[in-house]
Amino acid sequence: MSDLQVIGQPVVLFAEECESGDPNKDKLDSVLHCHIDLGDLMIVADGVDEHGGGSVASRLVVEQFCTYLATLSRDYPVEKALREATSRANAKLISEARASGSKYLRLGSTVVVALLQQDAAGTSAWIGHIGNSRAYLVRGRRIYRLTVDHSAAQSMLDRSLITPEEALNHPDAAVLTRCLGYQPGVEIDIETHPVGIDDSLLLCSYGLWGSLTDKMIEKATIDISVPVEDAARTLFELAFAAGARENIAVEMARFTPPPEAPRPPKARFTLLQVLTVILLLLAGLCILAWFTL
């Protein structure tokens, strides 16, 4: 549960899962939820293992984002903070790959990050992403994708070379056109979205959405009576049942109603107190009657 709470605002509950579909392979994904002065921070990073080091890359990305953002004050501009964290994470991957004695030709990773803030105006989710790790918003029994993949398949879709249906299972969905660690000056796409009671926010790696359709993800996450931890676990079970062999990472946030304000205790009287009041009233009546005679 978040300790970031403004009176009347949703209480935020969190869940995360990170596993490999193949126990013989390294876990290339990294996840994190932590509370910092800027707000509640959620991160999913998916390491690129083309040249090895995918697990190292995703871990470094999560560490760099968290370490830098945790140094900033509550009133620091969020968009500026996310761009600066991106620059630091990107530079770290490049320098580690080029360091003397490094065994990696390159270190690359995707990232999708959410920073949740609450104030008098409401609750906002700042979403930033690079690559094909995604953010979804679940609202009113429907799911909405908040990010656009930086992938070869998405580029072909943007140019109308393939249809949306063809893009769903296209082999180039995992071929990235943008990621951390491959070139200086990589840009992060940033948007902000208002969120409210009964909404859910889902961050996930390609291993999840590459195994399940958006409709399948929607079905597993729309029932707000299901605890958020169970919903996150269900996504894993569905992906594994569908034959997922990729690494799978999930961060979920559920925005639940705030607790009711405590009501003042009802007045309670003991029998002795009631009898005392009755006797005092009777005594008063007797005195009044005596003076009127």
Secondary structure, DSSP 8 states (H G I E B T S, - for coil): --S---TTS-EEEEEEEEEESSTTS---EEEEEEEETTEEEEEEEEEE-TTS-HHHHHHHHHHHHHHHHTTS-TTS-HHHHHHHHHHHHHHHHHHHHHSTT---S--EEEEEEEEEEEETTEEEEEEEEESS-EEEEEETTEEEE-----BHHHHHHHTTSS-HHHHHT-GGGG-BS--BTSSTT---EEEEEEE-TT-EEEEE-HHHHTTS-HHHHHHHH--TTS-HHHHHHHHHHHHHHTT--SEEEEEEEEEE--------------HHHHHHHHHHHHHHHHHHHHHH-
